[in-house]
């Protein structure tokens, strides 16, 4: 089963069981959502893919392959094809964690993220839905707000485990309250995974990370470097369209400058694709928001 979860929603019939899909704005119904599209639309993409995935499972497929991992350039259009479960800069959307949660916690590998997992699909800010979706492959999840237990849940049996091994959990917090959400996942009585999201204040600094994914950067190589907006307590800020300029020292250069101002943030992250030369010994990377009080960041490759 391939290329599911995209076209049928793009053509507006919105799948099989979404009785209220017509209440959504047209642009929010699709599975084609950029990572900058906001929490509601990224959650809808995940809902679409889950629905199609469950429907496929009823027909005994021998294999299952979603349309595309990453958003991509198409050539004949100027905008990105945004069906991916990760952005063109390799940043995961909520749908990525839905698929990850369907893997058995007993599967473990050094080549990809594996084993027990839990993920809160929320930015937890004033625009967030009070019903919080949590992806996990554990047996039980405790959700806390500011260290106070909200509720404990086990996977819903409304979706047969033969169809969906690990259904997402939804916690209803009734209303938004700023602070930190913490999800603790258990198998039997053992804590196996934990995830936190926090309400951020105004961006005050940048934080740089080399996305090497455990692979050593080599000569004549390319690697993404992500500049994350953070507040004064180090919490990720999710602002879009903040222009970040990257300055490279040594034998390397930026492949993807978007415009004269720099690379624009998507969900709080500006991503530069760095091309290395032969000499790796003195490469440095600096990121800054020009004419801003936001503190710059610098790292060595």
Secondary structure, 3 states (H helix, E strand, C coil): CECCCCHHHHCCCCCCCCCCHHHCCHHHHCCCCCHHHCHHHHHHHHHHHHHHHHHHHCCCCCCCECCCCECECCCCCCCCECCCCECCCCCECHHHHHHHHCCCCCCCCCCCCCCCCEEECCCCCCCCCCEEEEEECCCEEEEEECCEEEEEECCCCCCCCCCCCCCCEEEECCCCCCCEEEEEEEECCEEEEEEEEECCCCCCEEEEEECCCCCCCCCCCEEEEEEEEECCCCCECCCCCCEEEEEEECCEEECCCCECCEEECECCEEEEEEEECCCCCCCEEEEECCCCCCECEEEEC
